[in-house]
Amino acid sequence: MEFVALAKKYKNFYAPNYQILVDGKDIFREHLIEITNVSFDDLLDGADKFTFSINDPGVRWLDSDLFDPGNEVEIKMGYGDQRATMIIGEITSLSPNFPTDGTPQLTIDGSDLSTQFRMV
């Protein structure tokens, strides 16, 4: 089967897609937050980690309780409309970036829930 036919049949299966939920809410759909990148590390030793960055032109999200440390994050990734959960974790840190020639950004870092077991 040709690539074009496969793309039609499986609804552009080759287009990467992701979704970020914070405390169960899709941050793009609920708040129209512009996500600039997202990644996660699935580690054999230690806790899995995630990071994502957002544009924050009015510095609205830096002081928002949406990204408070400890808030639960679920990151789903896939192709087309097929996404699977890659990591469920909690926010551990925020890093603002104020470039001289661009839009302020906020980077949100976190780790999976296994870190809670190490705190005991």
N, C-alpha and C positions, 0 to 999 in steps of 0.2 A: 504494500500500500504506500502511496506517495505521502511525503511529509505534509503537504497541503490538505490532503484528505484526512490524515490523522488529526491535524490541528482542528479541522471542522468537526470531526466526530467527537473529539475529546475537549472541545471548547478551549482552544489555545492552552493546552496542558503545559506548554513550555514557558508560560509567563509566570515568573516568581511572584508569590503573594505572601503576605504576613498579616498578623493581627496581634495587637498588644492590648491586654486587658489589665487594668489596675483596679483591684478590689471588685473584680467581676464586670467592669464596664469598659467597653471598647473606647480607647482614648481618642481615636480618630472620629468615630461616629458621634460620640457624646460631646466632644469638646472641639472638634475640627483641628486637632493638633497636627502640625506638619512634622512628620517623622523623617529624619534625614538618613539614619542608618540604624540597623539592628543586627546584633550577633549574639551567639551564645557559645559557650565552651562546655562540651560534654567530657568531663575528666574521669579518668580511672582512679586517680589518687586525689582525694580532696573533694570539696564541694563543686558542683557545676556552677558556672557563672554566666551572667548575661550583662549586656550593655546596650543602650540605645540612646540616640541623641535626637533632640527636637529643636526646631527654630523657636525662639522666644523673643520676637521683636519688641514687645512692650514690657519685657521682663515680668510677665504675668505669672509664669509657672514656678519661678524660683522660690517664692514665698507661699505658694499654694499648698494646702494640705493634701492635694492629690498625690504628690510625690514624696510624702513624708517617709523617712526611714521606717521600715517595718511593714509598710503597705504591701499587700500581696500582688504579685505580677505573674501573669500567664502569657507566654509567648507561643504563638502558633505560626507555623510556616508550611508552605507547600507550593503547589502550582495550580493556576487557574482558580477554581472555587474549592479545591480539595486542600484542606489544611489539617495538620496534626499538631498536637501539643508537643513542644520541644522541651520546655522547662516551666516549672511552677516554683516561684521563689519569692523572696522579699527584697525590697529596696534596702541597700546598705549605705549608699552615698550619692551625693549630687555634686556635679562639677560644672559651674558656669564658665562660659567663655565669652569674652567681650572683645571681638576683633576690631581693629581700628577702621577696617574698610568693609565690614559686612554685618550681617544680622547676628545679634546675640544668640547663643545656643546654650542648651542645658543638656548635659550628659548624665544619664541615670544608670547607676551600676547596682548589681545585686547578685545574690547567690541563692541556690536552692535551699529548701527547708532543712536539709541535713545539718546546717550550721547551728541550728537550735539545740541539737544533741551535744555539741561541743561546749555549750555555754553552761551546762549543768555541773 
